[in-house]
Amino acid sequence: MKREIVKKELQTISLFLILGFLYYLWLSVTNIGIPCIFKLVTGWQCPGCGITHLCVDLLHFRFVQAYQANQFLFVTGPLLLIEWIYVFWLKVTGKTLPKWNQRLVLLYLIALIIFGIGRNLL
């Protein structure tokens, strides 16, 4: 059971890494990115706007530019990685996500929405 969970998680990670690498190659060759539908419809930046620039800048060790692309995700990215590792560990050990962690994730999402609104008002 644990082996199947680990295998499934590794397959998911591999898929995301492969798709991310292909998208990076596509950007490098064409300089055409995926447009933000929210921004096209409203003219406002969504909370995730700048993720592509953030990732590309991090790959090139341009930390100032990565921060400028999306400050919230730049700062909280390591926390998201820790959360993913924690949830993975819970799955492997057969434990459920504790209530405090569910509340923490909800608080994070609220903070992300507040950031999304704030970045458009300032």
C-alpha positions as CSV (number, residue, x, y, z in Angstrom):
1,M,0.0,0.0,0.0
2,K,2.7,2.5,1.0
3,R,4.8,1.5,-2.1
4,E,1.7,2.2,-4.3
5,I,1.2,5.7,-2.7
6,V,4.9,6.6,-3.2
7,K,4.8,5.3,-6.8
8,K,1.7,7.4,-7.6
9,E,3.2,10.5,-6.0
10,L,6.4,10.1,-7.9
11,Q,4.5,9.6,-11.1
12,T,2.6,12.9,-10.4
13,I,5.8,14.8,-9.6
14,S,7.4,13.4,-12.8
15,L,4.4,14.4,-14.9
16,F,4.5,18.0,-13.5
17,L,8.3,18.2,-14.0
18,I,8.1,17.0,-17.6
19,L,5.2,19.3,-18.4
20,G,7.0,22.2,-16.8
21,F,10.2,21.4,-18.7
22,L,8.3,21.2,-22.0
23,Y,6.5,24.5,-21.2
24,Y,9.9,26.1,-20.4
25,L,11.3,24.9,-23.8
26,W,8.2,26.2,-25.5
27,L,8.7,29.6,-23.9
28,S,12.4,29.6,-24.8
29,V,11.7,28.9,-28.5
30,T,8.5,30.9,-29.1
31,N,8.4,33.5,-26.2
32,I,4.6,32.8,-26.1
33,G,3.2,32.0,-22.7
34,I,-0.2,30.9,-21.4
35,P,-2.3,34.0,-20.9
36,C,-4.2,34.6,-17.7
37,I,-7.9,34.2,-18.4
38,F,-8.8,36.3,-15.3
39,K,-6.6,39.1,-16.5
40,L,-8.0,38.9,-20.1
41,V,-11.5,39.2,-18.8
42,T,-11.1,41.7,-15.9
43,G,-7.9,43.5,-16.7
44,W,-6.7,42.7,-13.1
45,Q,-3.9,40.4,-12.2
46,C,-5.0,37.2,-10.5
47,P,-3.2,36.0,-7.3
48,G,-1.2,33.6,-9.5
49,C,-0.2,36.1,-12.2
50,G,3.6,36.1,-12.6
51,I,4.1,32.4,-11.7
52,T,5.8,31.7,-15.1
53,H,8.2,34.6,-14.7
54,L,8.8,33.6,-11.1
55,C,9.7,30.0,-12.1
56,V,11.9,31.1,-15.1
57,D,13.7,33.7,-13.0
58,L,14.3,31.2,-10.2
59,L,15.8,28.7,-12.8
60,H,18.2,31.5,-13.9
61,F,18.9,32.5,-10.2
62,R,17.4,36.0,-10.7
63,F,15.9,36.2,-7.3
64,V,15.0,39.9,-7.4
65,Q,13.1,39.5,-10.6
66,A,11.4,36.4,-9.3
67,Y,10.3,38.3,-6.2
68,Q,9.0,41.1,-8.4
69,A,7.0,38.7,-10.5
70,N,4.9,37.5,-7.6
71,Q,5.9,38.5,-4.1
72,F,3.4,36.4,-2.2
73,L,4.3,33.1,-3.9
74,F,8.0,33.9,-3.8
75,V,7.9,34.3,0.0
76,T,5.5,31.4,0.7
77,G,6.8,29.0,-1.9
78,P,9.0,27.2,0.6
79,L,6.1,26.9,3.0
80,L,4.0,25.2,0.2
81,L,6.9,22.8,-0.4
82,I,7.0,21.9,3.3
83,E,3.2,21.5,3.3
84,W,3.4,19.1,0.3
85,I,6.0,17.0,2.0
86,Y,3.9,16.9,5.2
87,V,0.8,15.8,3.3
88,F,2.9,13.2,1.4
89,W,4.2,11.9,4.7
90,L,0.6,11.7,6.1
91,K,-0.5,9.7,3.1
92,V,2.4,7.3,3.4
93,T,1.8,6.7,7.1
94,G,-1.9,6.4,6.6
95,K,-2.8,9.4,8.8
96,T,-5.4,12.1,8.0
97,L,-4.8,15.8,7.7
98,P,-5.3,17.3,11.2
99,K,-7.9,20.1,11.7
100,W,-5.2,22.7,12.5
101,N,-3.6,22.0,9.1
102,Q,-6.9,22.3,7.3
103,R,-7.4,25.7,9.0
104,L,-3.9,26.7,8.1
105,V,-4.5,25.9,4.4
106,L,-7.7,27.9,4.5
107,L,-5.9,30.9,6.1
108,Y,-3.2,30.6,3.4
109,L,-5.9,30.7,0.6
110,I,-7.5,33.8,2.3
111,A,-4.1,35.5,2.4
112,L,-3.6,34.7,-1.3
113,I,-6.9,36.2,-2.2
114,I,-6.1,39.3,-0.1
115,F,-2.8,39.6,-1.9
116,G,-4.6,39.2,-5.3
117,I,-6.9,42.1,-4.4
118,G,-4.2,44.2,-2.9
119,R,-1.8,43.9,-5.8
120,N,-4.5,45.5,-8.1
121,L,-5.4,48.3,-5.7
122,L,-1.9,49.6,-5.1
